[in-house]
Amino acid sequence: MSTLSDRPSDELIFQHLGAAIVLCWAQLPPGARDQILRQADDVIGLAPIPGIRSEIVKLLLRHAKAQWAASFLSVTAPRSNSSFRGH
């Protein structure tokens, strides 16, 4: 039987949820993206962060840029001859 102390904190759950949203952002419909950005400006129970929408967009752009660079490097990286299995 699990106890309350065995559960992850709400903060940790929100961190994972936020990371998952960032990872899936490009696949979300534009309306959903806009709604998420609008909602981030008005979350009941949390102190407002001036310019949060702009900061979220910057984070998403940094993530997209890093993801593009990683995929580019994996495509252009020279392949090792040791993995070649010729006949």
Number of C-alpha atoms within 10 A of each C-alpha: 3 6 6 7 7 8 10 9 11 9 9 11 12 11 12 12 12 12 12 11 16 18 14 10 16 12 10 12 9 11 9 11 15 13 10 13 16 13 12 16 16 13 10 9 6 9 9 12 11 9 9 15 17 11 12 14 12 12 13 17 13 12 15 16 12 12 13 12 12 11 12 11 11 11 10 8 9 8 10 7 8 6 7 8 6 5 3
